[in-house]
Amino acid sequence: MANINNLERQHKEIYTEIQAIKKLIGHDTIAEDSSELAKMISLLAGKLKMHLQSEDKFLYPGLLESDRTELRQLAKDYINDMGAIHNEFEKYKFQFNTKNKIDNDMKQFRNETEQIFKILENRLNKEDHYLYPLIRKDQVK
């Protein structure tokens, strides 16, 4: 089974990157910060990739074999949900992973960023507040 503490640490790193990008966007200086924003998006993408690989390798295989029907079903649902989220994030990343791409449509960049971050944060919150506590509870038994 996965080390939940490690997954939670990864979540904190992802939240930190999201907040840093949101902060720059909130300054209304996207044109001046677009190079830095592109780097931050790439860094966030790397952190997300590592996190997803950790989940795919260490978390979900064990949950899919759980004796508890609830955990098996959650694992299936979360795997399907994350596939769609990952695809959306990949489209976002490739749409805005360079200074020029951000500069070409700053309004769309802001809107797309807000939208994808809302999706990511919702997913992370579901894991932090529901899935991980459920797994911890199950491990105590």
N, C-alpha and C positions, 0 to 999 in steps of 0.2 A: 504494500500500500504506500501511497505517496506521503512524503513529509509535508503535512499541512502547513507547518511553520514556514517552510521554504516557499510554498505557493503564496502564502500571505505576504511574505517579504517581497516576492515578485510583484504582487498586486500593489504594494506601497510604492515600488519603483515606477510602475506604470502610472499610478495616480499622480506621482510627482511630475512626471513628464507631461501628462495631460494638463495639470495645473500651470506648469511653466509656459506651455503653448497658449493656454487661455489667457494668461496674464499679458503676454506680448500682444495678443490680438486685442485685448481690452484697452490697450494704450492708444489705439487708433494710429499706430505707426507701422502698419503692415509693410508699406513700401520700403521703409528704412530697415525693417527687421526681416524681410523676406528671405534673405540668405540664411540667417540664423534659424528661422522657422523651418526652412527646408531641411537643415541639419537635424533639428529637433524631431521632425517627423520621421526621418530615417532612424534616429536613435530609438524613438518609440516603437517603430516597426520591428527593430531588432529585439527589443525587450518583449514585445508581444509574441514574436516568433519563438523565443526561448521558453516563454511561459507555456505556450500552446504545446510545444514539444514535450515539456515536463508533464503536462496534463495527459497528453496522448500516450506517453510511455509509462508513467508511474501512477497516475490517478485513475483514469477511466477504465483501463483493463481490469483492475481489481474490483471496481464498482460493478462492472458488467458481470462479474462472477460472484457477486455478493449473495448471501443467503436471503437477504431482505429484498423483497419485490420492489419496495419503494426506492431503494438505492439503485437497483438495476434500471428501473424505469427513468429515474432522474438522470442517470448517466446517459441513457439513450437520448432523452430529450435535450440535455445539455450539449451532447456531441452534435446533434443535428442543428441546434440553434447556433452553436459556435461556428459551424461550417459556413452558414449564411453570413454571420457577422464577419468572419475572416475574409470572405469574398468581398464584402462591402468595404472593409478597411483596405484591402489590396487595391481596389479601384481608386479609393481616395488617395492612397499613398502614391500611386503612379500618376494620378492627376495633379498632385501638388508636391512632388519630391524635388523640385528645383526652384531656384529664385525666379527664373523666367516664367515658369508655370503659375506661380503664385501671383507675380506681378501682372500677368495677362488678364486676370479676373479676380481682383481682391475681394469683391463682394461675394462672388460665388465661393471663394476660398473660405471666407468667414462662415457663410451659411453651411457649407459642407462640413467644415470642422466642427461646428456646434452640433450638427446632426450626428456625425459619426461618434463624437465624444459622448453624447447622450446615450447612444446605444452601448458603447464600451463600458461606461460607468454603470449603467443599469445591469449589465452582465456581471461585472466585478462585484457589485453589491449583492446580487443574487447568490453568488458563490460565497462571499464573506459572511452574509447574514443568514443563509439558509443551508447551503450544501455543506460547507466546512463544519459548522456546528453539528449538523446531523451525523457527519462522519466521525467527529470526535466523540459524540454520544455513543455511537455504535462501537467505537474502539474501546470504550470504558467497560462495556458489557463483558 
